[in-house]
Amino acid sequence: MIANLAQGVQVFTSNVFLVDGDRPVVIDTGANFDVVAAARNHVDDLEAVILTHTHRDHVGNLAAVKDAFGVDAWGFDPSIDGVDHAIADEETVRLGDHEYVALHTPGHKNDHLCFYSESAGVLFAGDLIFQNGSFGRTDLEEGDRGTLVESIDRVRERIDPDLAEMHTGHGPSVTTDPYDHVELSGRMARQS
């Protein structure tokens, strides 16, 4: 089961995905709302926090989640405050009941990761790709449009065209033809 704990929250935050199953984890912790209470509505325990990247809206609640559940945080760059363990490019990570490959996808932020499970047909796209051809901002520190385009292309080449679900850092998840949204994001990022 994948649940967006930030669904309906009316503050500046990222989406927060609870992936339940054999290894219950939270992907990103969001900011400015009580994500601990939201998580406890679904699970008693978590085994880890997995970070797509460390922009404030994705990690504002990180300390609260780590303290409440006694878990460590995993991300691309453990030199960043709050990230306890590194996830390397192409490393396999268990999220819930499935194995996901971590893809280092800079362009929005240098430590950005996407997570893809071929067997589950799921992509966690963070702030790289959004619905309807939208893509991550590149006007922030560490942002770079050319690198972002390369990262989108990498994801597009890696995922199955029959991808079932794409869960994004902001906005709604995409469950109807998500591969088409990835392709469109690449085209739009080139044109903008």
Secondary structure, 3 states (H helix, E strand, C coil): CEEECCCCCCCCCCCCEEECCCECEEECCCCCCCHHHHHHCCCCCCCEEECCCCCHHHHCCHHHHHHHHCCCEEECCCCCCCCCEECCCCCEEEEECEEEEEEECCCCCCCCEEEEECCCCEEEEECCECHHHCECCCCCCCCCHHHHHHHHHHHHHHCCCCCCEEEECCCCCECCCHHHHHHHHHHHHHHC
